[in-house]
């Protein structure tokens, strides 16, 4: 499993990279690859996402709020600076073709990575993502093409949480969102979080982890 840091990259540019990588993994010319990155401010919605969950047409500075439709599961979400976005391209053909297990593996990796910084994350029955007793810490929305995954997770590290007030996050009304910074009262270096996530992914995907 290869990990590549794309820095801060436009959502559309990252999507093109993802599509190329999916083809490479399908054809056996690329290893399983996880991209770690940040996006400039963008709101996206999955295939069945409800546009009504975008609650504003502009932010508090008058900047337009537009919704990008993409080929993943899940509803409306936000990406922006200070949020670690991960796009794993995993070959489920050799991992049991189990999408449910794959989602639980992502959750487990993020829970383990969060614990490194003293943040206790967990699951909520019937909901995908990572939660704390104060609110939702990480969102997950994936796509699968020919049993190769794309899209992935968004972990709030130092995210400006005000942007979540412009949406119903993941289609959930009155869903409080939290970050490492809001929970800990201090900033955490993004590079440290990337390293923790990488270690956790390697641990989880190298074992026979089950939920």
N, C-alpha and C positions, 0 to 999 in steps of 0.2 A: 504494500500500500504506500503510494507516494503522496507527500504533502507539499503543496506549493502555495506560497504567499503571494497574492495578487495586489496587496496594498489596498488603496482606495480606488475603486474602479466603477465606472458607470454600469448600471444594471444591464443595459442592453449589450454592452461589450462583454460582460461576464456571461450573459446568456449564449452569445455566439461561441465563446470558449467552451461552455458546457456542452453544447450540441456537437461540437467537433470531438470532444472527449468521449461522449457517449458512443459515437461511431467507432472511435479507436478501441474502446474497451470491448464493444460488441465483436469487432473484427480480430481481436487479439493482438493489436499492434500497440496498445497502450496498457500499462498496469492500472489497477484500481487507483483512483486519484481522488484526493480530498483537497479542494481549494479553500483557503482561509483568507478572508478579505473584509473590507468595509465598503459600504455604498454611500454615495451622496444621498440626500433626502429623496425617498421614493416610496410610493404606496402601491402595493400589488394585490391582486386577487386571484385565487385559484379558479379552476374550471367552473365550479358551481358557486363561486362567491357571489354574494348579494351586494350590488352596488349601493343599496340603501345603508349598508354598514360604513360607508364613507359619509361622515356627518357634516362636512364643510366643503366649500368650494375654494376657500383661501385660508391661509394661516393668519396669525395675528399681525404679520408684517405686510399682508396683502399679496403674498406669493400664491399663485394658483396651486390648488391641490388636485392633481390628476391621478387617475387610477390606471395601472398597467395590468392588462389581462395576460395570464401566463398559464402554461400547461402543467400545473401542479395541483395537488389536493389542497384543501383548506380554503378559508375565506380571506377577508381583507387583513393585511398586515402592513407594518411600517418598517423600513430599513433606513438607517442613517448613521452618521459618524458616531463612534463610541460603541457601536454594536458589532459584535463579532459574528459574521455570517460564514457559514460553512456549507460547501456544496460537495458532498461525497458522491463519487461515481463508483458504485459497488456492483460487482457482478453477482447477482442473486442466482444465476444459473448454477453456480458452484457453491451456493450458500443456502440451499434448500428451497429456493423460490418462495420464501415466506416473508411477505411484506409486513405482516403484523409483528413478527419477530424483529425485523429490521428497524421498525419504528421504536420498539422497546430498547434495542441496542443503542440507538442514538440517544434516547433519554438517559440510559444508564451511563453512557460516556460523559454526558453533560453533568449529570449528578455527581459523578466522581471528580470531574474537573472542578466543579464549583466547591466541593469540599476542601480542596487544596487551599482555598482562600477563606475558609471558615464559614462558607455559605451552605446552609442545609437545604437541599432541594429534594423534591419527591414527585410522585405522580398523583393524579386525581382520577378516580374511576370514570371511565367513559370519555375522558378528554386526553388529547395528545399534547405533549409539551412537558416542561419542567416547572414546578410550582414551589413556592415557599409559603410560610404561614402569613406573609404579608401580601402576596400576589404572584402573578405569573412572571417567571424569570426568562424563560426561553420558549420560542414558538418553533414548530416543526411543520413543514409542508413539503411533500416530495412528489416527484414524477417518476414513472418507470417506463422505459422503452426497451422492448425486447429483453426484459429482465435485467436491464442495467439502470441504476438509479440516477436521478439528477435533482436539482434544487436541494433543500435540506433544512438547515436550522438557523435561527437568529438568537444569539445569546446577548442579553443586555449587560454590558460591562459598565460603560460610562455614558450610556445613551441619554439624550435629552427626552425625558419621559413625557414632556408636554405634547409631543406629536401624537401620542396614543390617545389624547383627548379628542382628536379629530376623527377617530374611527371607533367602531366597536371591534376591538382586537379579536381576530379569528372568529368574528361573528357573535361574540359574547357580550351582552349588554352589561354595563357596570363591571367591567373586568379590570381590576387594579393591576397595573404593570410595575414591576420593580427591576432594579439593576444592582450589580455589585456595589456601585457607589452609593445608591440610596439605602441599601441595607447595612453597609459597613461604615458609612459616614466618611469615607475617604476614597481616593482614586486608586485604581489598580492598573498597572502598566499593561497595555494590550498585548505586548509581546510575551509577557509571562502567562497570560491567559491562553494565547495560541499554543504555547509549549505544553501547558497542562492539558488542553484539549487533545493535542496530538498524542500525548502519552496515554490518555484515557481511551482514545479510539483504538490505539494499537493493542491495549490490554483487552478491551471488550471484543474486538473483531478477531483476535488471535485465539480466543477461547470458545468453548461451546456454551457461552452465556445463554440462559433462557430466562424468561420472565416468570 
